[in-house]
Amino acid sequence: MSLKIRLSRWGAKKRPFYRVVVADSRMPRDGRFIERLGTYDPLKPKDAKDRLVLDVEKAKGWLAKGAQPTDRVLRLLDELDVVKREPRVNPTKAQPRKKAQERAAAAAAAADKAAQPAG
C-alpha cells in the first residue's frame, strides 16, 4: 500500500480550505483517508498563525513509516522545518524560445544601428 500525505479539499466554492491527511494513493482526493494530521487555509495571510495547523509529531511518524508527501505538502512541511525540500531549478524553461530570441536580436541590432552617428 502506497501512502501519501496530501491535501483533501473542504470549504465552499471559491473558498478553499484543506485538511492535511494520510491516505492510500489509490483513494480519491476527498475520499477515504487513514488519519487527519491538520488543516491548511490558503486564504489567510501568510504570517497568520492558524494558516497551517499541523501535528508535527504525527507527520514525522508517518514519514518514518514511508508515507510520501505531495509537492504542496512538502512545501508546507519545509516551512515548519520538518523536511528539507530541494528547490527545483529549471533555468531553460524561463528563457525565450527561438523566434523570440531572433526578434530580440533583430530589435537590438536595429537599436544599435539607430544609435550610431550618421557620419
HELIX and SHEET records of a PDB file:
HELIX    1   1 VAL A   56  ALA A   64  1                                   9    
HELIX    2   2 ASP A   71  GLU A   79  1                                   9    
HELIX    3   3 LYS A   98  ALA A  115  1                                  18    
SHEET    1   A 5 LEU A  52  LEU A  54  0                                        
SHEET    2   A 5 GLU A  35  TYR A  40 -1                                        
SHEET    3   A 5 ARG A  15  ASP A  24 -1                                        
SHEET    4   A 5 LEU A   3  ALA A  12 -1                                        
SHEET    5   A 5 GLN A  68  PRO A  69  1                                        
END                                                                             
